[in-house]
Amino acid sequence: MILIVFVLGLLNFIWGEKVQAGGGLGWDGVYYADMVRNLDSLISGGQLNSYYAHRILPSLIVRSILLFAGTPTSDINIIRGFELYNLVLLVGACWVWKRVADSFSLSLSGRWIGFSGIFVNFQCSKQAFYYPVLTDVTALVVAMLLLLFYVEKKPIALFVTTIVGAFCWPAVSICGAFLLIFPREDLPREVIEPAASTLTFKSVTLSSLVKLGGLVVLIMSIIGYITLARVAPVSGHASTVFNNWLKILGNVMPFNVVPSFDRLERLLTGLPSLIGMLVALAMLIGSRSFLPALLANLRRAQLPLVALAIAAVLIPFYMVKMISNPGIANPNSMLQLIKRVLLPGDDLHHLQGKFLLPIVTLAVFWGPVVLLLLLYWKAFCVEARKLGLGVVAIIAISLPLGLIGEPRFVTIAWPFFVLGLVLALESSSTKSSFKYVLAALTVVYAQFWMKLNLAPFLPQVPLYFMHFGLWMSWWAYFVQLTAVVLSAIWLHKTVIKVGITKDKC
């Protein structure tokens, strides 16, 4: 596993292409490079906002390496420094994964499935070296360490990792605090595997879902056509009748029809993903007995661990406040991003009509393990509850982040997702072809072999953006949606039975 990660990194380092924006630094990378060069003056001069102050750690480490080596802080040296830094982190993360796998005595196939889910995907196999001047790889390794120290019940190491990791990814503070307040311990059996779920969907048949989906598509098509025709009237023989009808409709209605249709279309586009997320959360909770168990664990919480959890949040908060300038606006907020996805504004009209876009963008970014999570979600939820309330909390706060359209936002939770899936797969039955199908899909989805600096449809936009829902073009959406659906069907055919796993520890 270490050899695979090292070889992929080395090949990318020597022959790999680089993002073209910012002279190879990328978009946000320009700011991180500026921190490498001028970190002290940015802080002393009050030129650092809280957004980048929360992501200062990787730039500080690369800056220290370059200064220690006496190397000029040129663009190419900063890029190379981040590449080597990311490679060392990924190799080290393989060792962390081995320790986690040993803790659960995972089978050989389970170890490889977990390895492929964490390391052989677009994030680690391509983006880490194509767009190296970012904090994503550091965040992933911090997430691996959080998982390791939680599993091994090492609260001090978990606390230190949380404090340090909060300066590469803001969500680390909250996640680490949850893991400290809810240390790993067994939940009651009726919570882990409830006898009967409080939410049942037996009355929902495949036929009814297909009919409902067809009706939604039909309504959306009509609304989209009317909106498009209103904005850009149709031409040709039928245009006069249609445009006149629109004018009459606009005159008789007490409100502007097109904006109303437009808002409805935006809402309906995000609604399926929102409903799916809510159902996933309900399945994660499992039953009504979850809340009493949660309250009981809060009452039994150890005061030293509660104190560490509070400190894990407050220390980074006040340190960021000390080194940042509150007068400088941040690029965006989480609430703003969620709102833009569920109700796209004028600058994101291209998102309208792209149903289940979060699933598409998560799958093409993190690989076929996302599809396995969908197939094994019920068994995964059981394993998440077995791992403890801390893991359940991290999964719960990460699911809404998956709606945003930037799959990197779930980075801190990703190792927890992968471990839960592997544990669910350990006692599930699959056909002999499963491992070959998964291996083939993993290589295809990792895309380390694909050249991104090509754009046959939009010369100014690299293929890099086909992995991010907020900027995914229509042609990329249709192609990748088809690939995701076919991949899910292919994987489903290799599954004989989705089982509930036995306790591993």
WOGIQUI-V411944 format. One record per residue. N is the residue number from 1. PSI is psi in whole degrees, 0 to 359 (NA if undefined). NEAR is the number of other C-alpha atoms within 8 Angstrom. Layout:
# WOGIQUI-V411944
n = {N,N}
psi = {PSI,PSI}
near = {NEAR,NEAR}
This chain:
# WOGIQUI-V411944
n = {1,2,3,4,5,6,7,8,9,10,11,12,13,14,15,16,17,18,19,20,21,22,23,24,25,26,27,28,29,30,31,32,33,34,35,36,37,38,39,40,41,42,43,44,45,46,47,48,49,50,51,52,53,54,55,56,57,58,59,60,61,62,63,64,65,66,67,68,69,70,71,72,73,74,75,76,77,78,79,80,81,82,83,84,85,86,87,88,89,90,91,92,93,94,95,96,97,98,99,100,101,102,103,104,105,106,107,108,109,110,111,112,113,114,115,116,117,118,119,120,121,122,123,124,125,126,127,128,129,130,131,132,133,134,135,136,137,138,139,140,141,142,143,144,145,146,147,148,149,150,151,152,153,154,155,156,157,158,159,160,161,162,163,164,165,166,167,168,169,170,171,172,173,174,175,176,177,178,179,180,181,182,183,184,185,186,187,188,189,190,191,192,193,194,195,196,197,198,199,200,201,202,203,204,205,206,207,208,209,210,211,212,213,214,215,216,217,218,219,220,221,222,223,224,225,226,227,228,229,230,231,232,233,234,235,236,237,238,239,240,241,242,243,244,245,246,247,248,249,250,251,252,253,254,255,256,257,258,259,260,261,262,263,264,265,266,267,268,269,270,271,272,273,274,275,276,277,278,279,280,281,282,283,284,285,286,287,288,289,290,291,292,293,294,295,296,297,298,299,300,301,302,303,304,305,306,307,308,309,310,311,312,313,314,315,316,317,318,319,320,321,322,323,324,325,326,327,328,329,330,331,332,333,334,335,336,337,338,339,340,341,342,343,344,345,346,347,348,349,350,351,352,353,354,355,356,357,358,359,360,361,362,363,364,365,366,367,368,369,370,371,372,373,374,375,376,377,378,379,380,381,382,383,384,385,386,387,388,389,390,391,392,393,394,395,396,397,398,399,400,401,402,403,404,405,406,407,408,409,410,411,412,413,414,415,416,417,418,419,420,421,422,423,424,425,426,427,428,429,430,431,432,433,434,435,436,437,438,439,440,441,442,443,444,445,446,447,448,449,450,451,452,453,454,455,456,457,458,459,460,461,462,463,464,465,466,467,468,469,470,471,472,473,474,475,476,477,478,479,480,481,482,483,484,485,486,487,488,489,490,491,492,493,494,495,496,497,498,499,500,501,502,503,504,505}
psi = {315,321,318,312,317,316,316,318,319,318,319,323,320,313,353,149,162,152,142,336,145,26,30,350,334,188,292,335,333,320,321,324,322,325,325,318,316,38,315,317,328,320,311,329,3,36,10,125,170,332,310,337,329,352,35,339,307,318,322,319,312,321,316,321,313,319,320,322,353,29,136,146,57,168,313,323,323,317,313,322,316,322,311,320,314,321,316,319,317,321,317,325,331,319,321,317,323,318,321,315,321,325,330,5,48,149,168,318,322,320,319,324,316,318,315,323,326,321,332,74,176,323,307,327,340,300,325,336,336,321,71,335,69,177,4,315,318,317,320,318,321,319,320,319,321,316,314,310,334,314,320,2,58,84,325,314,323,319,312,317,322,315,312,315,339,345,18,340,116,326,348,322,312,315,315,323,318,317,329,317,322,77,162,116,157,136,161,149,323,342,318,310,80,145,319,129,144,345,118,146,28,331,347,111,163,322,316,324,319,317,317,318,319,320,317,316,318,313,316,323,316,314,316,320,317,316,314,316,327,320,317,91,144,159,158,191,323,358,323,312,312,313,324,321,320,320,316,316,319,329,324,336,143,359,168,116,314,311,325,314,321,315,322,319,320,316,313,332,316,346,314,319,320,316,317,319,319,320,318,320,318,319,327,319,316,307,174,339,353,316,313,323,322,314,323,320,325,320,328,1,135,131,319,321,324,319,318,320,316,317,325,335,316,323,307,324,311,330,318,321,326,323,354,164,111,345,347,124,146,153,321,174,161,318,320,319,316,319,323,331,316,325,77,139,190,331,354,37,336,348,340,131,352,83,145,32,322,320,319,310,326,320,316,341,314,349,184,348,329,319,323,325,321,318,326,23,318,313,324,317,321,314,324,319,327,324,340,169,330,316,318,319,317,318,318,318,344,333,315,330,335,343,343,333,353,100,341,344,344,17,315,328,347,313,328,319,313,315,315,320,314,318,323,326,339,324,15,151,135,161,164,336,350,312,328,320,313,320,316,315,324,315,319,313,333,323,25,344,351,142,122,335,48,140,83,339,319,97,332,354,118,163,352,324,354,352,359,120,325,337,12,127,167,318,321,322,312,315,314,328,316,316,320,316,313,322,318,319,317,315,320,326,342,356,124,312,132,109,170,128,161,162,134,342,NA}
near = {6,8,6,7,13,10,8,9,11,8,9,12,10,6,6,9,9,8,11,9,8,9,8,11,17,13,8,9,11,10,8,12,13,9,12,13,8,8,10,6,7,11,11,8,6,9,10,12,13,12,8,8,12,12,13,12,10,11,11,11,8,13,11,8,9,12,9,7,6,6,8,7,10,6,10,6,10,13,12,9,11,11,13,8,9,13,11,8,11,13,11,8,10,11,9,11,10,9,9,11,10,8,10,8,7,11,7,6,6,12,12,8,9,11,12,10,13,12,11,13,18,15,12,12,16,13,10,13,14,11,12,12,14,10,10,10,12,11,13,12,11,12,14,12,11,12,11,11,12,13,10,7,8,9,10,6,8,14,13,8,11,15,13,9,13,14,13,15,11,9,8,12,14,8,11,14,14,12,13,15,13,12,11,12,6,7,10,7,7,8,13,12,8,10,5,5,8,7,6,6,5,5,5,7,7,6,6,8,9,8,8,8,8,8,8,8,8,8,8,11,8,8,11,11,8,9,11,9,10,10,6,6,9,8,6,5,5,7,10,7,7,9,12,8,8,9,8,8,9,10,7,6,8,5,5,8,9,9,7,8,11,11,9,8,13,13,10,9,14,13,9,10,12,9,8,8,10,8,8,9,10,9,11,13,8,14,11,7,8,10,7,8,11,9,8,8,9,9,6,6,10,7,6,6,11,11,8,11,14,9,8,14,12,8,9,12,8,8,8,11,10,6,11,13,11,8,5,8,6,8,5,6,7,6,6,8,10,11,9,10,13,11,10,13,7,5,5,10,8,6,10,10,8,8,8,10,11,13,8,13,14,14,14,14,14,16,17,14,10,11,12,12,10,7,7,12,10,8,13,13,13,12,14,12,14,10,12,14,12,14,12,12,10,11,11,10,8,11,11,9,10,13,11,13,13,11,14,7,9,11,12,13,11,11,13,10,9,12,9,12,14,12,13,15,13,10,10,12,10,10,8,6,8,11,7,7,10,10,8,8,11,13,10,7,14,16,11,7,4,5,6,9,10,8,11,5,4,7,8,5,8,11,9,8,9,11,9,12,13,10,7,11,8,7,6,9,13,8,8,10,9,8,8,12,8,8,11,10,8,9,12,8,7,11,11,9,7,10,10,9,12,5,5,5,4}
